[in-house]
């Protein structure tokens, strides 16, 4: 039996992202329009709920990027693209309010911060945790990631799957 969907936020509370149960997946189109899929670990984050609004932060580790092809992973981490040696974190900071369908905030990638909305696809309450799935389409050029224009298309679909546990 699946966990029940949440239709409203708790009034108050602080929840921590469980990194070992959370991940960021991405999909872009590469050469000849073929899909490129990969994952990055979610390092940390918090959701703080007060008076029906949730402040959301999440940090993703681009150094942990994996597509299943070592050479491609090295290229994506390189200074020409994500430059993970310089920009060690992908950060999101936003607010969920007025419904449970969208988190409006800012995404920082490659040192550039861009307004970004996450579409909340699912929120499920389990006995000891809350699972959330949210998606966004981002334009990598907005973040200054412009190399390999002929090989990698500019839009990247991102899905953030996180588990939250209440802070004591």
N, C-alpha and C positions, 0 to 999 in steps of 0.2 A: 504494500500500500504506500502510495507516495505521500510526502509531507504536505500539509495544507498550505495553500497560497495565502500570503498576507495581504489584507485589503486596507489596512491602516497601520500607521507607525505607532509604536509605543509612545507614551507621553514623554518619557525621559529615559536616558540611558547612554552608556558609553560601551561601544563594541570594538573589539580588536580583530583585525584580519588575521586568520590563521594561515601563515605562509605555506605550510606543508599541504594544505587542502585547497590552495588557490593558484590560479595561473592566468596568464594573458596569452591568448592565441591571436594570430594575425593571418591574413590572407591578402595577397596581392597578385597581380598578373605580371608575369615575366615575358621572356622572349616568346614570340608567336602567340601571345595571349594565354599561355599555359599558367595555371594557378601555382603559386608558391605559398606553402603553408608553413607556419612555425609557431613556436611557443617561447615565452620568456617567463621566468619565475616572478611572482609577486613577492617582493621583499618584506613589505610592512604596510600598515595603514590603520585608520581608525574611522569609525562612524559615531558621531556624537549627536544624540537626538534631544532636542529641547523644544517644547511647545509646538509639536507637529512639524518641525523642520529638522532635516538631518544634514549635518556638515560632514562631508566625505573627503578623506585623503587616502591616496594609495601611491606606493612607490614600487616601480617595476625595475628589475635588474636586466639591462640590455646586454650585459656581458654574458648572461646565461642563455642568450638567444640560441635556439636550435631549430634547424629545418630538416635535419637528417642528411645533409650534404655538407661535409666539413669545409670544403673550399668556399661554398656559398656563405656559410656562417662566418668565416673569416672575412670575406668581402663585406658582408653587412655590418660587421663590428669595426671595420677599418676606418681610418680618418676620412676617406672619401664618402662614407655614408654615415653611420651612427656615431663614429668616433668615440667608442666606449672608454678609451683610455682617458679622454678629457671629460666626457659627459657620462658619468657613472650611474645616473638615475633618470628614469622617466617618471615624472611626477604628475599626479592629477589632484586638484583641489576644487571641490564644488559643493553645491547645496541642492538637496532634494526637498522640494516643498510643493504645496498646491497640487497634490496628487502623487502617485507613486510611479509615474511613467517616464520621468526625465530628470537627470542630474545636470544642472547647468554649472559650468566651471571653466577652469583653465588647465590645459595640458601643456607640460613643458617637456620638449624633446630636443636634444641637440642644442641646448642652451636657448631655445626660442620658446616663448610662452604664447599660446594661441587659445582664444575662447573655443570651448568644445562642449558639446552636449552629449551625454551618454543616454541612450534609450534603455530603460530598464525593461528587460524581457521577462524576468521571473524573480520572485522573492518567495522563498519557502521556509517555514519555521519547522525545525526539528526539535526534539527535546533539549538538546544541549547546544544547538547552533542555529544560525540563520544562513541560508545559502542565497546568493544573489548572482544573477547573470545580467550583464549590461553590454551594449554594443555601441560602436561609433564607426563612422567612416571619416578618415582623416586624409588630408592632402599633404604628402611628405614634403612638397615644395614649400608649404607654409612654414615649415620648421628648418628650412635651409638645407634639406637633404635632397639635393638635386642631381647628383652624379648618376650616370648610367640611364639617362632619360630614354634612350632607344631600347634599353633592355628591360627596365622595370617601370611599369606604369605608375602614375603619380598617386593614385588613390589606394589606401590600405584599409581593409576592413578589420576591425579589432573587436575581440570579445573578451571581456573580463569576467571570469568566474571566481567568485570569492566566497569563503566561509567566514562567518563572524561569530565570535563568542563574547558573552557579556564580561565586562571588566568587573572585578570584585570591589 
